[in-house]
Amino acid sequence: MLDWRTSASLETLKLRAWMLAEVRQFFAEREVLEVETPLLDTSTVTDVHIQSFEIGAETNSLRQALFLQTSPEYAMKRMLSADSGAIYQICKAFRHEERTQQHNPEFTLLEWYQPGYSMQALMDEVEALIQCLLKTKVLPRFSYGQLFQTHLGLDPHSITLDELKSRSAGLLEVVGNNLDATDYLQLLLSQKIEPQLPPHFFVYDYPSAQAALAVVENDSEGNAVAKRFELYCGGMELANGYFELTDAAEQRQRFERDQNRRRALGSPEIPVDEMLLAALDSGLPNCAGVALGLDRLLMVLAGKSDIGEVLSFPSS
């Protein structure tokens, strides 16, 4: 007999409604404009670690490939380039990954952008939102380099791939072919470092190879670092933020590097978002932006260990 009932309890559904109302009130008080952007587009992210759902050209009336968006980032940056000012969005997002305790292929995302903010200023605002919802105290902040130096005695900004392979032998539970330095570092972070950290914390200043759409600058020690941060709560990555790259030429080069990596891995190439590049070329204001997973935040609020317990109807 089919179980047609909601996966989340009524109590949890009410908690979700409260959370969404609190988020909207938080931004209303700060005069941040709520916006909407399309979930379907003709391009999507090129990041090799993110896979999109594609609707093939042969199966839709538009006769061109369409992608379900993994985040509203590109469209929101077009709004920012058109002088929208500070904006936020609560929307569905999609990633073509298997259902796990912490991930559902369809999920709810909160994303916002603050023109004129530094990375640290946006971290302050993220912390204010988390304190409002979770009633936490000040959240500790660790640089990526600091964590690796303290817990593993290595410098993630200078270590070579061969050195990483050697140091990782016997430490990692998951290994495989075609792993690059970023893969090894992220596995070491998740398996060997995160379990030793507090329940809620920020990590910032990632290796430049992990810049994605963030600015790369030298830190106080002369290391080229990506000006991005991640927030962890309850053993999960909850938010990912950038001091945003505004250089269209540099962004095109990063897209091309992604495509080269995709070809090397045998992954499908993704059409580059020319609309985003045109928007950057016209002038994206200096800003910081962040995406925060609301389903995972609700897991923390409700004390749930499986994302299916906070969704009405999770993927099978």
TORRODREN-713781 format. One line per 10 residues: number of its first residue (from 0); their letters; for each residue x, y, z of C-alpha. Coordinates in Angstrom, 2 decimals. Example, Ala and Ser with C-alpha at 12.3 -4.5 7.8 and 13.67 -1.06 7.14 Angstrom:
2
0> as> 12.30:-4.50:7.80; 13.67:-1.06:7.14;
END
This chain:
316
0> mldwrtsasl> 0.00:0.00:0.00; 1.42:3.41:-1.01; 2.19:5.83:1.80; 0.83:9.09:0.38; 1.16:11.12:3.60; 3.64:13.93:4.18; 7.07:12.89:5.35; 7.41:15.86:7.72; 5.13:16.05:10.73; 2.58:18.83:11.06;
10> etlklrawml> 4.68:20.28:13.87; 7.70:20.46:11.54; 5.64:22.00:8.74; 4.50:24.71:11.16; 8.13:25.26:12.18; 9.05:25.69:8.50; 6.31:28.31:8.09; 7.62:30.16:11.18; 11.20:30.02:9.85; 10.20:31.45:6.46;
20> aevrqffaer> 8.23:34.26:8.12; 11.21:35.10:10.35; 13.58:35.17:7.36; 11.29:37.55:5.48; 10.94:39.76:8.55; 14.74:39.80:8.96; 15.21:41.18:5.44; 12.22:43.52:5.61; 13.81:45.21:8.62; 16.99:45.68:6.56;
30> evlevetpll> 15.09:46.94:3.50; 16.37:44.13:1.29; 14.11:43.55:-1.72; 12.60:40.08:-2.27; 12.84:39.00:-5.93; 12.04:36.01:-8.16; 14.02:34.59:-11.08; 13.37:31.66:-13.48; 13.95:28.07:-12.40; 14.50:27.00:-16.03;
40> dtstvtdvhi> 17.20:28.50:-18.22; 19.29:27.69:-21.28; 22.52:27.65:-19.27; 23.62:26.65:-15.80; 26.74:26.33:-13.63; 29.89:24.86:-15.16; 31.38:23.81:-11.79; 32.63:20.22:-12.13; 31.39:19.37:-8.63; 27.79:20.41:-9.36;
50> qsfeigaetn> 25.54:18.48:-11.73; 22.34:19.99:-13.14; 19.10:18.41:-14.30; 18.79:18.87:-18.07; 15.66:18.83:-20.21; 16.92:17.82:-23.66; 16.14:19.92:-26.72; 14.36:16.97:-28.30; 11.90:16.71:-25.41; 10.65:20.30:-25.08;
60> slrqalflqt> 8.76:22.68:-27.35; 11.54:25.31:-27.31; 13.87:22.96:-29.21; 16.85:23.83:-27.05; 18.32:22.29:-23.93; 16.98:23.69:-20.65; 18.41:23.32:-17.17; 16.80:23.39:-13.74; 18.77:25.96:-11.79; 21.18:24.87:-9.06;
70> speyamkrml> 20.87:28.37:-7.58; 19.48:31.75:-8.69; 22.97:33.31:-8.60; 23.44:34.17:-12.27; 20.02:35.76:-12.69; 20.32:37.71:-9.44; 23.68:39.11:-10.56; 21.98:40.36:-13.71; 19.52:42.21:-11.45; 22.38:43.65:-9.40;
80> sadsgaiyqi> 24.08:44.86:-12.59; 20.81:46.66:-13.43; 21.02:48.57:-10.13; 18.51:46.55:-8.12; 20.30:47.27:-4.86; 20.27:44.70:-2.04; 18.13:41.67:-2.96; 17.18:38.25:-1.61; 15.26:35.24:-2.86; 13.68:32.12:-1.36;
90> ckafrheert> 13.30:29.53:-4.09; 13.53:25.91:-5.12; 16.89:24.73:-6.46; 17.91:21.43:-8.02; 21.07:19.31:-8.09; 21.40:16.02:-9.94; 22.82:14.10:-6.99; 21.56:11.10:-5.11; 19.24:11.51:-2.14; 21.16:11.32:1.15;
100> qqhnpeftll> 20.48:12.23:4.77; 21.64:15.79:4.06; 20.66:16.25:0.41; 17.45:16.08:-1.59; 17.68:16.67:-5.37; 15.02:19.38:-5.01; 15.62:21.74:-2.10; 14.80:25.22:-0.79; 17.47:27.89:-0.99; 17.81:31.36:0.51;
110> ewyqpgysmq> 20.18:33.56:-1.47; 20.99:37.23:-0.96; 23.38:39.94:-2.13; 24.54:43.11:-0.42; 26.18:45.79:-2.61; 29.04:47.52:-0.81; 29.53:44.70:1.71; 32.87:43.02:2.33; 33.08:39.28:2.92; 33.41:39.90:6.66;
120> almdeveali> 30.39:42.24:6.69; 28.27:39.56:5.03; 29.52:36.98:7.54; 28.31:39.34:10.26; 24.85:39.45:8.64; 24.69:35.67:8.22; 25.64:35.33:11.87; 22.87:37.78:12.85; 20.30:35.68:10.95; 21.51:32.44:12.54;
130> qcllktkvlp> 21.48:34.01:16.01; 17.90:35.17:15.38; 16.72:31.70:14.36; 18.89:29.35:16.41; 19.46:31.61:19.45; 23.20:30.91:19.23; 26.04:32.96:20.65; 28.94:34.39:18.63; 30.05:31.89:15.98; 33.81:31.15:15.82;
140> rfsygqlfqt> 35.60:31.87:12.54; 38.55:29.88:11.21; 40.60:30.48:8.11; 40.96:27.45:5.83; 44.74:27.61:6.20; 44.53:27.86:9.99; 42.44:24.68:10.19; 44.82:22.60:8.09; 47.91:23.92:9.87; 46.43:23.27:13.30;
150> hlgldphsit> 44.87:19.85:12.73; 47.01:18.27:10.01; 50.21:20.31:9.98; 50.03:21.17:6.29; 49.61:24.33:4.25; 46.64:23.90:1.87; 47.73:26.93:-0.16; 51.15:25.56:-1.15; 50.99:21.76:-0.90; 51.32:19.87:-4.20;
160> ldelksrsag> 48.99:17.18:-5.47; 51.66:14.49:-5.01; 52.23:15.61:-1.43; 48.48:15.56:-0.80; 48.20:12.01:-2.13; 51.04:10.91:0.14; 49.70:12.69:3.23; 46.17:11.40:2.60; 47.19:7.74:2.39; 45.74:5.97:5.40;
170> llevvgnnld> 43.81:9.07:6.51; 40.91:9.10:4.06; 38.08:6.63:3.89; 37.24:7.59:0.31; 39.80:7.60:-2.49; 39.54:7.20:-6.23; 40.99:7.97:-9.61; 41.05:11.47:-11.09; 40.98:13.25:-7.71; 42.53:16.72:-7.86;
180> atdylqllls> 43.97:18.81:-5.01; 40.57:20.33:-4.24; 39.02:16.86:-3.91; 41.71:15.74:-1.45; 41.51:18.92:0.62; 37.73:18.79:0.88; 37.82:15.13:1.91; 40.43:15.88:4.56; 38.35:18.81:5.80; 35.14:16.80:6.04;
190> qkiepqlpph> 36.60:13.57:7.42; 39.50:14.67:9.63; 38.94:18.31:10.63; 35.21:19.09:10.85; 34.50:16.40:13.49; 36.88:18.23:15.84; 35.22:21.64:15.48; 32.35:23.32:17.42; 28.70:22.70:16.47; 28.43:26.04:14.60;
200> ffvydypsaq> 31.33:27.86:12.89; 32.56:29.72:9.80; 35.47:28.79:7.51; 36.87:31.53:5.26; 39.71:32.33:2.81; 39.69:29.14:0.74; 42.46:28.06:-1.67; 42.38:30.02:-4.92; 41.54:26.84:-6.88; 38.20:26.81:-5.03;
210> aalavvends> 37.32:30.42:-5.91; 34.29:29.59:-8.13; 32.75:33.08:-8.51; 34.72:34.76:-5.70; 37.50:37.33:-5.84; 41.06:36.06:-5.30; 43.33:38.23:-3.14; 46.53:37.80:-1.16; 46.10:37.24:2.57; 48.37:38.67:5.29;
220> egnavakrfe> 50.91:35.90:4.64; 51.02:36.46:0.90; 48.89:33.46:-0.06; 46.46:33.87:-2.94; 43.11:33.01:-1.33; 39.51:32.95:-2.51; 37.46:35.52:-0.60; 34.68:33.11:0.24; 33.27:31.52:3.39; 31.14:28.60:4.45;
230> lycggmelan> 28.93:28.26:7.51; 28.65:24.88:9.23; 25.85:24.04:11.66; 25.08:20.71:13.25; 27.75:18.91:11.24; 26.46:20.20:7.87; 27.56:22.86:5.42; 24.72:25.36:5.69; 25.83:28.39:3.66; 28.38:29.36:1.03;
240> gyfeltdaae> 29.26:33.02:0.51; 31.55:35.06:-1.75; 33.00:38.50:-2.11; 31.84:38.44:-5.71; 34.02:38.48:-8.80; 33.07:41.41:-11.07; 35.64:40.90:-13.86; 33.92:39.41:-16.94; 37.18:38.38:-18.63; 38.39:36.53:-15.53;
250> qrqrferdqn> 35.00:34.86:-15.14; 35.11:33.65:-18.76; 38.54:32.14:-18.12; 37.19:30.30:-15.08; 34.30:28.95:-17.11; 36.80:27.69:-19.71; 38.87:25.98:-17.01; 35.71:24.27:-15.78; 34.96:23.06:-19.30; 38.49:21.69:-19.68;
260> rrralgspei> 38.13:19.81:-16.40; 34.73:18.48:-17.49; 36.23:17.18:-20.73; 39.04:15.49:-18.82; 36.52:13.77:-16.52; 34.20:12.79:-19.34; 31.43:15.02:-17.94; 29.07:16.89:-20.28; 30.07:20.43:-21.18; 27.68:23.17:-20.13;
270> pvdemllaal> 26.73:26.20:-22.27; 28.41:29.26:-20.81; 25.96:31.86:-19.51; 26.64:34.75:-21.89; 23.92:36.84:-20.22; 25.86:36.73:-16.94; 29.11:37.66:-18.67; 27.39:40.56:-20.42; 25.99:41.73:-17.08; 29.46:41.56:-15.49;
280> dsglpncagv> 30.88:43.46:-18.45; 28.28:46.20:-18.03; 29.24:46.60:-14.38; 28.36:44.39:-11.44; 28.74:46.54:-8.29; 31.18:45.43:-5.64; 29.12:43.15:-3.44; 29.03:40.04:-1.31; 26.50:37.24:-1.70; 25.56:34.01:0.03;
290> algldrllmv> 23.35:30.96:-0.51; 21.91:29.19:2.53; 20.10:25.84:2.53; 16.80:26.33:4.35; 15.97:22.62:4.56; 19.23:21.97:6.38; 18.62:24.97:8.63; 15.22:23.50:9.47; 16.91:20.18:10.29; 18.99:22.02:12.90;
300> lagksdigev> 15.97:23.91:14.23; 13.85:20.76:14.49; 16.65:18.48:15.72; 16.26:16.11:12.74; 19.03:13.94:11.31; 17.49:13.23:7.89; 16.40:15.90:5.41; 13.35:13.81:4.55; 11.99:14.54:8.02; 11.67:18.27:7.21;
310> lsfpss> 10.26:17.96:3.67; 6.63:17.45:2.75; 7.45:14.97:0.00; 11.16:14.11:-0.40; 12.53:12.34:-3.47; 12.35:8.56:-3.25;
END
